[in-house]
Amino acid sequence: MPLELSRRNVLRLAALAPLYPILGQTQEAAGKHSTVALVKGDQRRQNVTDALTAIDHQIRPVLRTKKSVVIKVNNVSTTNQLAATHADSIHGILDYIQPRFKGPVFVVESSAGDTPQGFDTFGYNKVVQEHKNVSLIDLNREAKFKLVPMIDYDLHEKNARMAARLYDPEAFIISAAMLKTHNVAVATLSVKNMSLGAPLHGVGTDRWNDKRVVHNGLRQTLFNIFLAAQSMKPYWGAAVIDGYEGMEGNGPGSGTPVPSRLAIASTDYVAADRVAVETMGINAAWMSTLQYCAQGGLGEFDLDKIDVVGAKIADVQKKYRLHTDIERELEWMGPLTDLPKKIG
């Protein structure tokens, strides 16, 4: 179902277009392209394996230098399967990894709720039973962190405690995300899975929550996603986006299913998300964080510099209905209406 913005707001956003960059240029060498695998099929698990296999030549040389594999799942909800990484997606990743890597594999999350509840609800314990050398880790309970500077609502610097395991130089880190709409960032994909999934919170009587450091205002949250991504980029291995059944409407936790029946994989998280946005029929100019990441040299946003292997975007595209707050989400594109006096 296509997005319907009011005529007034469409005209307003069109007028603001010159004020923000549309296609961010990466700072990588000119002419260098990123590769994204796009697979369509009737089996979720096989789709994910096939997508990773399509970029095996890029993964394998890096994988052989690592001592472990970390799979960062997305459990924004610990009870709603549509909002969380499916066990078959993890199976698909392991089906690709384990014939090529004999070291330990860790499936990790720092859910806003109780992480072990999600592991149990979504059948991750059965994944561990089927595959050798695989462990589940609640990053909140592990409680090892790296301090990363963010901005608070008043634009003051404030550190967030980010899961240390996502900054391990000896780990091949995989973002296991989904196709979902979002209530702040328009869509939530691999970059946001890492950036907003990394902040930790206390468990039990230990009452603190650094997810609140990252989530504060619209513009602040969007820029914090970039700051977190910038800090984690050197450790990223591959992005996997399971689009077998995506979420439209009021994502990331309360939307409705879309049977897209696809999987996406890339060693460039930004490029993977750019292709994912296209498959969801979303205007890429609305994706602030991907543009920030591209302009910061974290990945490729320009479709002309992304080589899509496998299915064609046009053949798998479905128009996702966006969040009911979409007009408010797009206010990042315009000027701030309450500005301090200029000085200096």
ZAZA-815801 format. One record per atom (N, C-alpha, C): residue in one letter; x negated, y negated, z negated. Coordinates in steps of 0.001 Angstrom, whole numbers, plus 524288, in hexadecimal, padded with zeros to 5 digits. Example, Ala and Ser with C-alpha at 12.3 -4.5 7.8 and 13.67 -1.06 7.14 Angstrom:
<atoms>
A7CC7A8163A7E188/A7CFF4811947E188/A7CC7080CE47E188/S7CDCE808CA7E458/S7CA9A804247E41C/S7CD9C7FFE27E142/
</atoms>
This chain:
<atoms>
M7FCAD804AE80000/M800008000080000/M7FC907FB2880000/P7FCE57F7BE803E4/P7F9627F3498044A/P7FA4E7EF4980000/L7F6167EC857FEB2/L7F6617E85D7FADA/L7F94F7E3BC7FD20/E7FCD47E17A7FA06/E7FFC57DCF07FBC2/E7FEA37D85D7F823/L7FB3E7D4DD7F9C6/L7FA257D0217F6D6/L7FDEF7CBE47F895/S7FEFC7C8377F51C/S802587C3E77F6A2/S7FFBB7C0B97FAE6/R802E57BE357FE32/R800BA7BB148027B/R7FD457B6B980055/R7FEE97B46F7FBFC/R7FBD57B0307F9AB/R7F6657B2167F821/N7F6277B6AD7F5B8/N7F1227B89F7F3F5/N7EDC07BA997F86C/V7F0377BCC17FC7B/V7ED327BE568010C/V7EA7C7B99680373/L7ED6C7B553803F4/L7EB227B09780627/L7E6EA7AE5980291/R7E7DD7AEAF7FD7C/R7E4057AC9B7F9CC/R7DEE77AFAE7FA17/L7DF607B4E47FA4A/L7DAB27B81C7FA82/L7D7DA7B7757FFAD/A7DADE7B6BB803D9/A7D85A7B5D4808E7/A7D5407B0C4808D5/A7D7657ACCB8063F/A7D4A77A7C3805ED/A7CFB37A827802AD/L7CFB47ABC87FEFA/L7CB2B7AC607FB8E/L7C6F47AFCD7FDEF/A7C8237B2658023E/A7C4787B61D80481/A7BEF17B3FA80535/P7BE437AF0880704/P7B8EF7AD22807AF/P7B5EC7AC9A80292/L7B8957ACDF7FE24/L7B5F47ABF27F925/L7B33C7B0C67F707/Y7B4487B5667F94A/Y7B1C17BA197F747/Y7AFA07BD3F7FBDE/P7AB717C0427FAFC/P7A9207C35C7FF25/P7AC9A7C7F980085/I7ACF27C9328057D/I7B0347CD8380732/I7AD177D2918078A/L7A8F47D28780A82/L7A5D57D74080B0B/L7A0607D632808E9/G79F807D7E580420/G79A757D6F0801A9/G7961D7D9D080478/Q791CD7D72980547/Q78D457D98A807AB/Q789D47DBE280369/T7882B7E0BE80404/T784897E2F580049/T77F327E09E80142/Q77BB47E1537FD6C/Q776797DF327FDE1/Q772AA7E36B7FF99/E774C77E79A801D8/E771657EBB3803C7/E76F687EA3B80935/A76BE67ED6080B1C/A769877EC408102B/A76DA77EBF581470/A76D057E84E817F8/A770B57E79781C44/A770EF7EC8B81F8A/G775B57EDF58211C/G776607F2758247E/G777247F79082199/K7763F7F7A581C7C/K776E87FC6E8197E/K77CA97FD6E81880/H77E6A8022B819B1/H783E18039B818FA/H7847E8075681465/S789178073B811F6/S78A7B80B0E80DF8/S78E1080F2281066/T78DD2813DE80E5A/T791088182681056/T7952E8199780C51/V799FA81A2B80E2E/V79E5181BCB80AD6/V7A10D8206880D62/A7A1A6824A180A6E/A7A47E8292C80C62/A7AA3D8289B80B08/L7AD938299B80ED2/L7B33A8293B80E23/L7B5A182E5681018/V7B7D98314C80C72/V7B9E58368280DAB/V7BFBC836B480C8E/K7C2AB838E78101F/K7C845839C280F4D/K7C95783F9980F8A/G7CC528418980BC3/G7CD7D8471A80BAE/G7D1B78486C807C2/D7D32984D62807A2/D7D79284F1B8046D/D7D5EF851587FF25/Q7D0C8851507FDEE/Q7CEF1853537F8F3/Q7CB6684F467F65C/R7CD0184D687F1D4/R7CA17849527EF18/R7C46884AFC7EE25/R7C3C784F8E7EBE1/R7BE8B8516C7EA78/R7BAFF851C37EF36/Q7BCF9854057F36D/Q7B9CD854997F82A/Q7B8AD84F577FAB0/N7BC6C84BBB7FA7F/N7BB87846817FCAA/N7B6CD843ED7FA1C/V7B692844407F4E6/V7B245841C47F20A/V7AD15844567F376/T7ACF8849807F395/T7A82784C3F7F508/T7A66F84AD47FA85/D7AA1B84AAC7FE22/D7A8D78497A80394/D7A6C4843E58042A/A7A8FF8403C80123/A7A73783ACE80178/A7A18D83A577FFAF/L7A03983CED7FB6D/L79AD583CC97F97F/L7972683FA17FD3D/T798E5843F97FF5D/T795A9846EC8030D/T79457843AA807DD/A797EE840528096A/A7971783D0B80E12/A792A78392C80D54/I7915F837DD80868/I78D008343E80765/I788A78370980465/D7886183C2E80502/D7847683F5580245/D77EE983D6780347/H77DE083BBB80810/H77891839FE80971/H776E98352F80658/Q77AAE832388044D/Q7796782DAB80118/Q7791C82F0B7FB49/I77C39832CF7F9AB/I77C608343B7F424/I777D8837B87F28E/R776CE83BBD7F5A4/R7732583FD17F40C/R76DA683DCE7F2B6/P76B5483A477F5D0/P7660E838807F470/P765CB835D17EF1F/V769F6833127EDA0/V76A0F830707E888/V76B528345D7E442/L76EF4837D97E550/L770A883BAB7E170/L76C2183F037DF86/R7689D840747E307/R76459843EA7E179/R760668413F7DDDC/T760BF83C0C7DD5D/T75D2E8393D7D9E3/T75F7D8387B7D468/K7645883A2C7D389/K76710839267CEA2/K7670D83DE47CB0A/K767CE83CDB7C5FA/K767EB840FC7C20C/K76D72842777C06B/S7713C83F397C1AD/S776AA8406E7C05A/S77A4883DB27C42D/V77F3C83F467C415/V7835683CB27C717/V7877A83AD77C334/V78930835FE7C3D3/V78D4B833C57C08E/V791F5832787C408/I7967C834AA7C2D1/I79B44833927C5BC/I79EBB830307C24B/K79F4482B3B7C3C3/K7A2778278F7C0C0/K7A807827BB7C2E1/V7AB8B82A257BFDC/V7B10082A7F7C17F/V7B3ED8258B7BFE5/N7B8BF825277C194/N7BC0E820AC7C050/N7C0DD822A47BD6E/N7C0F7821C07B854/N7C5898232F7B528/N7C7C681E497B2BA/V7C9D081AC07B5F7/V7CC3A816097B3D4/V7D0D98177F7B067/S7D32081BFF7B18E/S7D72B81E4F7AE3A/S7D555823BF7ACB8/T7D699825647A7FD/T7D54082AB37A655/T7D9F082E567A6A2/T7DE4C82C607A8D4/T7E31082F8D7A92E/T7E57A82FB87AEA1/N7E45B82BDE7B1F1/N7E6BE82B7F7B71D/N7E2D982D507BB42/Q7E3BD831F67BD7B/Q7E017834227C145/Q7DF4D830997C603/L7E36782E087C7D6/L7E2E782AB67CC6A/L7DEF7826547CB8D/A7DE2A824C57C6AF/A7DAA6820757C56B/A7D51C822477C441/A7D425827607C490/A7CF20829817C2D9/A7CCB382D0F7C6F6/T7C78282D747C6C1/T7C4AA830F37CA45/T7C6AC836877C9A1/H7C801838F87CDF4/H7CA3C83E3C7CDE7/H7C5E3842487CD3E/A7C720846837CA77/A7C34A84AAD7C9AB/A7C15B84CE67CED2/D7C4BD84D397D2B8/D7C30E84F527D7C8/D7BF1E84BCA7DA7B/S7BF55846BE7D954/S7BB618432D7DB64/S7B611844617D8F7/I7B603845737D3D7/I7B119846EE7D141/I7AF2E84C2B7D359/H7B2BE84FE27D3FC/H7B14D854E77D65B/H7AEAB854077DBA3/G7B0FA8508D7DED1/G7AEDA84F867E409/G7A96184D4C7E3D1/I7A871849C27E018/I7A332847917DF6A/I79F6184BDB7DDD0/L7A0F284F237DA1D/L79D85853517D841/L79C8A8576A7DC7C/D7A073858747DFC5/D79FBA85C287E414/D79B6585A3F7E7B8/Y79AEB855227E844/Y796AF852FA7EB70/Y79187852EE7E86C/I7919E8512B7E386/I78CCE850507E085/I78A11855667DF19/Q78CE48592E7DD14/Q78A5185D947DA90/Q787248612A7DE22/P78873861C97E31F/P784DB864B87E67C/P77FC4861C97E79A/R77FAB85CBC7E676/R77B2C859757E7CC/R77824857937E2FA/F77A5A858627DE58/F777FB856427D996/F778EA85A0B7D517/K774C485B927D26E/K7753085F8C7CE52/K774E985D497C8CC/G7747B8582D7C851/G77423855C37C32D/G77978854EB7C0BE/P779828527E7BC20/P77E7C851977B961/P781DA84D767BC08/V786FB84E2C7BBA5/V78ACA84A787BDB9/V78E44848C47B92C/F78F0C8439F7B8C6/F7923D8417A7B49A/F796E783E977B6EB/V79B99840227B55D/V7A05D83D597B6D5/V7A18D839A57B25E/V7A1988348B7B36E/V7A1BB830B77AF2E/V7A61382CBE7B001/E7A7DA82A8A7AB9A/E7ABA28264A7ABCA/E7AB95823627A696/S7AD0981E6F7A6D6/S7ADE781B3C7A222/S7B356818E07A2A8/S7B74081C337A232/S7BCA681A837A2ED/S7BE1E8165579EFC/A7C1D0812F67A07E/A7C3DD80F1E79CCD/A7C6D7811CD7986A/G7C8AB8169279959/G7CB4B819A379556/G7C79A81D97792FA/D7C9A182240791CC/D7C6778266978F85/D7C482829EF793E9/T7BF8B8297379535/T7BD5B82C2B799BA/T7BE3D8321179993/P7BD44834CF79542/P7BE1F83A7D7953D/P7C3C283C0D79671/Q7C77A838B77950B/Q7CCEB839E07965A/Q7CD9583A2A79C46/G7CB328368179F14/G7CB718369A7A4C6/G7C8CD83B6B7A702/F7C43B83CCC7A4EC/F7C1818417D7A6C5/F7C503846467A64C/D7C7D7846967A1FB/D7CB4184B117A10B/D7D02184AD17A47C/T7D291846397A4B9/T7D769845917A7BC/T7D6A2846D57AD7F/F7D23E8451D7AFB6/F7D1618459F7B554/F7CE6C84A907B6E5/G7CD7784E047B326/G7CB2B853127B471/G7C55A853107B568/Y7C29184F367B357/Y7BCEB84F0D7B42E/Y7BA24853867B158/N7BC5D855577AD0E/N7B9F8859B47AA3C/N7B9CC85E9B7AD9E/K7BDA685F507B0FF/K7BDAE863C17B495/K7B988863157B8CC/V7B86485E387BA3E/V7B43185D2D7BE02/V7AF0285F107BBC6/V7AE1085DD07B6D8/V7A93885F647B43E/V7A8CD865567B401/Q7AD2A867F77B344/Q7AD2086DA87B2F8/Q7ABD7870287B83A/E7AD8B86DAF7BC71/E7ACA786FFC7C1A3/E7A71786F287C38B/H7A4BC86ABF7C22E/H79F91869677C436/H79B72869DB7BFEC/K796DB86BA67C15C/K7929186C207BDA2/K78FE7866DE7BCB7/N78DE0866457B7FB/N78A76861D97B6BE/N78D3685C977B709/V7924E85C887B5E6/V7955E857B67B616/V7976E8568A7B09C/S796F0851A17AEF5/S798C0850027A9CA/S79C3984B317AA40/L79FCD84A9A7A675/L7A320846007A611/L7A104842747A1C4/I7A0C083D577A2DF/I79EB4839AD79EFE/I7A24D834F379E8C/D7A403833EC799BF/D7A6D182F1B79886/D7A2B682AF679759/L7A2268274379AC5/L79E208233B79A20/L79F1381FE379551/N7A40481F49793C9/N7A52E81C4878F0D/N7A30481EF578A34/R7A39C82421789F1/R7A195826FC7857B/R79BA8827AA785C6/E7999D8281778A77/E793E88285B78AFA/E7916882353788E6/A7940181EF1789E9/A792B4819E57877B/A78D228180978881/K78AEE8197B78CF0/K785E18175D78E87/K786F18132779295/F7847A80EA4791F4/F785FE80A557955B/F78166806EF796FF/K7826F803F979B1D/K77EF07FFE879D04/K781FB7FAD179CC4/L77F8F7F6A979AB9/L782287F19C79A7D/L781BB7EED879FC1/V786387ED407A1D8/V786607EA8E7A6E6/V7894C7E56C7A635/P787077E1057A7E3/P789A57DBF47A73E/P78E6E7DB747AABC/M792BB7D9C37A863/M797917D8927AB26/M799097D2ED7A9E0/I79D857D1357ABEC/I79F8F7CC137AA7D/I7A4C97CCCE7A7D3/D7A5C07C9AE7A3B7/D7AAC27CA097A111/D7AE977C6297A381/Y7B32E7C5B07A137/Y7B7427C2667A374/Y7B5827BCB87A400/D7B2337BAE77A059/D7B0547B57D7A068/D7AB487B4DA7A371/L7A9DC7B8E27A673/L7A51D7B8EF7A9A4/L7A0287B8BD7A658/H7A0727BAAB7A19A/H79BCE7BB6479E65/H799A27C0DA79F62/E7948C7C15A79EDB/E792257C68079F72/E793757C9E879ABB/K794E87CECE79BDA/K795F57D284797AB/K794607D7F579982/N791517DA9F7965F/N78F7A7DFCB797E4/N793BC7E3E27974B/A793BE7E79D79AE4/A7972C7EC2B79A83/A793CF7F102799E1/R795807F49479677/R792CE7F98A795C6/R794A97FD4D79A08/M7911F7FE6979DAC/M79255801AD7A233/M78FDF807107A177/A792A480B1F7A329/A790DE8107A7A25D/A78B69811577A492/A787C3812D37A135/A7824F813627A2CF/A78198817A07A6ED/R784DE81B9C7A6C7/R7843A81FF17AA7B/R7850A81E327B026/L787BA819E07B0E6/L78890817D77B62D/L784028147A7B806/Y77FF1814297B4C0/Y77B2E8114A7B616/Y77668814DA7B5DF/D7772E819CF7B6A6/D772F881DA57B63F/D7702E81E257BB7C/P76B3881C967BBDD/P7686E81CDA7C0D8/P76761822687C2B0/E767EE826337BF26/E766E482B9E7C09D/E76BE082E9B7C1EB/A7703F82BC57C233/A7754582E3F7C378/A7773482C707C8CB/F779AA830067CBA5/F77C6982EAC7D076/F7820882D977CEE9/I783AB828A87CF54/I788AD827047CD20/I78CCC8268A7D167/I7911C8294F7D096/I79563829787D457/I79A2C826E17D1F2/S79C74823447D4CE/S7A164820E87D336/S7A5D1823FD7D5AD/A7A8EB826987D25B/A7AD53829C17D440/A7B255826A77D380/A7B3A5823847D761/A7B80C81FDF7D706/A7BCA0821C87DA56/M7C0BC81E887DA84/M7C56181FBF7DD9F/M7C70481AE87E0AB/L7CACA81B997E41F/L7CD4C817357E6BD/L7D1B88154D7E337/K7D1088109C7E0F6/K7D52D80E877DD8F/K7D5758089F7DE17/T7DA25806967DDC8/T7DACC800F57DD5A/T7D9827FF567D7BE/H7D8E97FA327D6E2/H7D72E7F85F7D1C2/H7D9E57F3507D04D/N7DA3C7F2507CB31/N7DD037EDB57C940/N7D9917E8E27C8B2/V7D4867E9577C9F9/V7D0FF7E4D17C9D8/V7CDD57E47D7CEE3/A7CB867E8E27D07B/A7C7C57E8ED7D4CF/A7CA247EAA67DA04/V7CF517EAB97DA80/V7D23E7EC4A7DF2F/V7D2077F2367DFF9/A7CD4F7F4667E037/A7CCB17FA127E0A4/A7C8387FBC47DD1E/T7C8A48006A7DAE6/T7C4788028E7D7A5/T7C23B807577DA53/L7BD18807187DB56/L7BA7680B207DE5C/L7B55B80C967DBA0/S7B13880DAF7DE79/S7AC7F80FBE7DBF8/S7A98280BA17D8D2/V7A8F2806DA7DAE0/V7A610802D77D7FC/V7A8C38019A7D2DC/K7ADD6800E07D306/K7B0937FF7D7CE39/K7B0C98040D7CA6D/N7B0FF808CC7CC5D/N7B0CB80D537C8F1/N7ABDD80D2F7C593/M7A78A80BA47C7E0/M7A2A780B5B7C4F6/M7A2858068B7C177/S7A3DB802147C3AA/S7A3317FD207C0DA/S7A6BD7FCA27BC1B/L7ABB77FDF87BCB9/L7AF597FD617B867/L7AFF3802647B540/G7AD7F8069D7B711/G7AD8280B717B414/G7A8CA80BFF7B093/A7A4C9808C87B173/A79FF7809397AE66/A7A03E806E77A8EA/P7A32A8029F7A7FD/P7A35A800727A2B0/P7A5978045C79EC7/L7A3568047E79A26/L7A4D88084279627/L7A88D805E179226/H7AAF18094C78F13/H7ADF28077B78A88/H7AD1280B4078607/G7AE308095C7815D/G7AD9380C9F77CC1/G7B19A810F477C93/V7B088814E877954/V7B40281967778CD/V7B591819F177314/G7BA7681B3477227/G7BC5A81BEB76CCF/G7BCCF816C0769FB/T7BA58816727656F/T7BAA0811A976240/T7B6B780D8D763F7/D7B37180EE4767C8/D7AF7E80B3A769C0/D7B21E807AC76DC9/R7B4468034876C0B/R7B7AC8001C76F50/R7B4AE7FBD977239/W7B30E7FD02776E2/W7B0EA7F91777A68/W7B1ED7FAF877FFA/N7B22A7F75D783A7/N7B3917F8D3788FD/N7B1157F50578CD4/D7ACCA7F6AE78F3E/D7AA237F340792EF/D7ACAA7F33D7984C/K7B0B27F65A79913/K7B3C37F5C579DDF/K7B67C7F07779DD5/R7B77F7EE6879923/R7B9E97E93E798AF/R7B6077E4DF799E0/V7B1017E60A799A0/V7AD167E22D79B28/V7AD4E7E14D7A10C/V7AE057E5897A3E9/V7AE197E54E7A9A8/V7B35A7E35F7ABA4/H7B7A57E5357A948/H7BCE97E3A47AAE4/H7BE847DEDB7A7BC/N7BEB67DA377AA1A/N7C0A87D5B57A727/N7C40E7D2177AA6E/G7C2117CFB67AE87/G7C5447CC8C7B207/G7C4D77CEB67B785/L7C8057CCCE7BB1D/L7C7DE7CEC87C07D/L7C27F7CE277C2ED/R7C0B47C9527C35E/R7BBA87C85C7C5EF/R7B7317CAB77C2C5/Q7B7A17CA627BD9D/Q7B37A7CC6B7BA45/Q7B2EE7D2527BAF1/T7B7537D5157BB07/T7B7257DABE7BBA4/T7B4E07DC407C0F3/L7B6837D98B7C4FD/L7B4937DAB87CA39/L7AEAE7D9EC7CA8A/F7ACC47D5B07C826/F7A72A7D4BE7C858/F7A43F7D8867C4CC/N7A6A67DA177C079/N7A42B7DDF17BD0D/N7A3A17E3397BFB3/I7A75B7E4947C313/I7A6D57E9697C61B/I7A1D77E9317C95B/F7A0E87E4AE7CBC1/F79C1C7E4007CECF/F797447E44D7CB5C/L797607E1AB7C6D6/L792D47E1B97C362/L7918F7E74A7C199/A795A67EA3F7C051/A794C87EFA67BEB7/A792A27F2E17C33C/A794DE7F2247C7E2/A793047F5067CC79/A78D587F3B67CDA8/Q78BFB7EECE7CD2B/Q786997ED187CE28/Q782D37EFDB7CA6F/S784667F0777C592/S780F87F2FF7C1C3/S7806F7F8DB7C2BC/M784807FB517C505/M78481800FE7C5CE/M782A0802BD7CB2B/K7828F7FF347CEF0/K7815E800A27D457/K77C61803E47D4EC/P77816802BD7D233/P77358805DF7D2F6/P773F080B9F7D18F/Y7781380CF97CEC6/Y778BA812557CCE2/Y77CEB815547CFE5/W77F8F812CD7D397/W783D28154D7D65C/W781E68195D7DA41/G7849F81DCC7DA62/G7834A821E37DE18/G7870C8221F7E2A5/A78BF68237F7E18F/A78FDD823E27E5BD/A795428228E7E39C/A7986E820617E70B/A79DE081F327E5CF/A7A153823497E864/V7A5088255E7E563/V7A8F2828ED7E77B/V7AE49826B37E61F/I7B184825D87EA02/I7B6C7823D07E924/I7BAAD827E17EB03/D7BD95829F67E755/D7C19282DE17E880/D7C6A682B177E9D7/G7C82182B6B7EEC5/G7CCFB8290C7F082/G7D10182D157F21D/Y7D08D831C47EFE1/Y7D46C835C27F143/Y7D9E2833E37EFDF/E7DA53831B77EB29/E7DF3182F3E7E98E/E7DDC682A207E6E1/G7DE84825D27E9A1/G7DD2E820C47E771/G7E1A381E817E436/M7E0A1819E07E1FD/M7E4998172B7DEDF/M7E596811C97E127/E7EA90810897E211/E7EC0880B567E3CF/E7EF70808BC7DFAE/G7F097803BC7E07D/G7F3ED800F77DCC7/G7F0E67FF387D805/N7F314800227D36A/N7F0D57FE0A7CE9E/N7EC858017D7CC60/G7E84F8020B7CF7F/G7E3A4804A17CD8A/G7E0D4801087C9C3/P7DD068030D7C6DC/P7DA968082D7C79B/P7DD1980C9E7C48C/G7E13B80B8D7C17C/G7E35380FAA7BE34/G7E900810FD7BF03/S7EBF980D837C19F/S7F1A980E427C1CE/S7F3E880DFA7C74C/G7F0B980F277CB31/G7F29380EFA7D08F/G7F5238140B7D244/T7F62D8146C7D747/T7F8BE818FF7D985/T7F54181B747DDB1/P7F5FC8208A7DED1/P7F259823587E23C/P7F2DE822107E802/V7EE60822647EAAD/V7EE20821EC7F05A/V7EAF9826957F260/P7ED41829ED7F5AB/P7EA7382E8A7F795/P7E6B482D397FC0E/S7E23C82AE07FACB/S7DE88829577FEE3/S7DB5582DEF800EC/R7DA64831D87FDA0/R7D7DD836BE7FF37/R7D260835E38017C/L7CF42832A07FEEB/L7CA068319F800E5/L7C608831737FC7F/A7C117831777FDF5/A7BCBE830C47FA53/A7B89982D717FCFC/I7B5E082A567F9D7/I7B1D6826C07FBC4/I7ACEA827A67F897/A7A867827817FB22/A7A377828037F853/A79F47824B57FAF4/S79BD98226E7F7C3/S7978881F577F9CF/S7938081E887F585/T78E9B81DBF7F702/T78AA081C307F33E/T78AC48164B7F26A/D78DF38138D7F558/D78ED280DEB7F4B7/D7944680D2F7F26C/Y7948380BE97ED61/Y7998480B6B7EAB7/Y79CEF807247ED25/V79A8B802D07EE98/V79D7B7FE6A7F0CA/V79FCF7FFEF7F60D/A79CB98027E7F948/A79E9D804307FE6A/A7A302808277FDD7/A7A28180BC17FA19/A7A6A780F937F92C/A7ABBB80CD17F7C1/D7AB61808E87F45F/D7B008806087F2BB/D7B246802CA7F72E/R7AEDD800BC7FA7B/R7B0B67FDA07FEFA/R7B3F7800FE802A4/V7B225805BA803A1/V7B51C8094F806F5/V7BA2E80AE480435/A7B9E180BCC7FF18/A7BE9080D497FC27/A7C2C3809117FC79/V7C125804277FC0F/V7C4D47FFC97FC6C/V7C79E7FFDD801B5/E7C4AC80114805C7/E7C7058016580AFF/E7CB07805CA80B4B/T7C9D380A44808EC/T7CD8780EA08092D/T7D28580D6980633/M7D23E809B68027D/M7D6D9808337FF6D/M7D9CC803AC801F1/G7D7CC801AF80650/G7DA627FD6280908/G7DA307F84A8060C/I7D6227F77E802E8/I7D5967F2C47FFC0/I7D2197EEDB80290/N7D38C7E9EF8024E/N7D0627E5C480491/N7CB2D7E579801A8/A7C6EB7E6A180449/A7C1D17E6DC801B7/A7C01E7E1987FF88/A7C2287DD52801AE/A7C0CA7D8227FFBF/A7C2B37D74A7FA29/W7C6527DA837F859/W7C8607D9FF7F313/W7C4F17DCB67EF04/M7C1177DFC77F0CC/M7BDE97E2F27ED40/M7B9277DFD97EB60/S7BA037DCC17E753/S7B5EF7D9487E554/S7B1027DC3A7E3B9/T7B1A27E0497E090/T7AD057E2D77DE55/T7A9A67E5697E27C/L7AC0F7E7957E68B/L7A8ED7E9F37EAB5/L7A5D57E5C97ED9D/Q7A82E7E1387EE4E/Q7A5587DCFA7F0DC/Q7A0DF7DB0B7ED6E/Y7A1D77DA857E857/Y79DA67D8F47E4CE/Y799267DCE07E516/C79A7A7E1E07E501/C796777E5F07E52B/C793617E5BF7EA40/A796167E4EC7EE91/A793677E4987F396/A78FC57DFE97F3C5/Q791B07DB717F1F0/Q78E777D6BC7F1F7/Q789CB7D74B7EE55/G78A537DA977EA48/G786057DB947E6B6/G782657DFE37E87D/G783457E1F97ED28/G77FCA7E5F37EF4A/G780AA7EB617ED1B/L785547EC7A7EAFB/L7864E7F1897E88F/L788767F5907EC60/G789E57F3E57F109/G78C0D7F7867F4DB/G78E427F49E7F97D/E7904D7F7907FD30/E7922C7F55680223/E7981B7F4B080218/F799D27F0088038C/F79F647EEC5803CA/F7A14C7EE1680961/D79DCD7ECEB80CE3/D79F227EBD581253/D7A03E7F0F381538/L7A5027F1AF816FD/L7A66E7F686819B0/L7A3157F77F81E80/D7A1387F364820FC/D79DEF7F40182598/D798A87F66482441/K797537F67C81F3A/K7925F7F8C381D86/K7932E7FDB581A4A/I797D37FFEE81AD3/I7990B804D581824/I79A5F808F381C3F/D7978180D3D81C3B/D798818118C81FCF/D79C1A8157681D17/V7A0EB815D981EF4/V7A4B68197981CB8/V7A46A81E9D81FB7/V7A335822D181CE9/V7A2DA827F881F64/V7A77B82B4481DA6/G7A98482E6182148/G7AE168319D82015/G7B2F582F518227D/A7B6F882EB381F65/A7BBEB82C978214E/A7BB6C826CA82291/K7BEF2824D6825B2/K7BF2F81F4C826E1/K7C2C881C8F82305/I7C13B817E682165/I7C45B814F681D9E/I7C9F68144F81F8D/A7CA8F812F882476/A7CFCB811FA82697/A7D34B816CD8264C/D7D0E881B6B82665/D7D3F78203E82661/D7D5CE821CE820E8/V7D35681FA681CD7/V7D4C28213281780/V7D72A81CBB81464/Q7D7548181C81699/Q7D91281383813B4/Q7DED9813DC81230/K7DFDD8129080D41/K7E52D8120080B4B/K7E57B80CCC80871/K7E9A2809EE80933/K7EA3C804DA806B0/K7EC138059B80115/Y7E8A4804857FD5F/Y7EA02805207F7DC/Y7ECF48004F7F5E6/R7F10F801397F2F9/R7F3D47FCFC7F053/R7F07B7FB2D7EBBC/L7EFAA7F60B7EB3F/L7EC1E7F4077E745/L7EF017F2B77E23B/H7EBF97F13A7DE46/H7EE1F7F0147D920/H7F1DB7EB737D965/T7F5BF7EB777D607/T7F9877E72B7D60B/T7F70A7E1F67D47F/D7F2667E2167D21B/D7EF987DD487D0AF/D7EBBA7DB907D4DC/I7EC437DD787D9A5/I7E8417DC8B7DDA4/I7E75A7D6B77DEA3/E7EB697D38F7DE88/E7EA967CDFB7DF8E/E7E7247CB8A7DB5B/R7E7CA7CD277D67F/R7E4717CB2E7D255/R7DEE67CD357D2FF/E7DE5C7D2127D4B6/E7D92A7D44A7D582/E7D60D7D13A7D997/L7D8D47CF2A7DD7F/L7D62B7CC6F7E1C1/L7D4BF7C6D07E070/E7D60C7C5167DBCB/E7D4B47BFB37DA53/E7CED17BED77D9E5/W7CBC57C3227D9AF/W7C6147C27D7D98D/W7C4107BFAB7DE63/M7C6FE7BFD37E2B2/M7C5257BD877E794/M7C5737B7957E79B/G7C8D97B5617E46F/G7C9827AFBC7E46D/G7C6277AD0B7E05D/P7C65D7A7DD7E029/P7C3487A4F07DC48/P7C5B37A5677D6DE/L7C2707A4DC7D2DF/L7C4717A4937CD88/L7C77779F7A7CCEE/T7CBE579FB77CA52/T7CF1579AFD7C9CB/T7CDCB797E77C4E8/D7CAF579A367C149/D7C9887978F7BC6E/D7C3A27978A7BBFD/L7C12A793837BE2B/L7BB81793467BE5B/L7B95178F377BA8E/P7B4E77905B7B826/P7B26178C667B4D1/P7B014788067B82F/K7AEE3783AC7B5BF/K7AC8677F607B89C/K7A720780E67BA8D/K7A5DD77EFF7BF2C/K7A0B27802B7C15A/K79C8E77D0C7BE74/I7981177F7F7BDE1/I793D877D057BB03/I78EA577E7E7BD7D/G78AF577B077BD50/G785C777C387BF3E/G7854077B467C518/
</atoms>
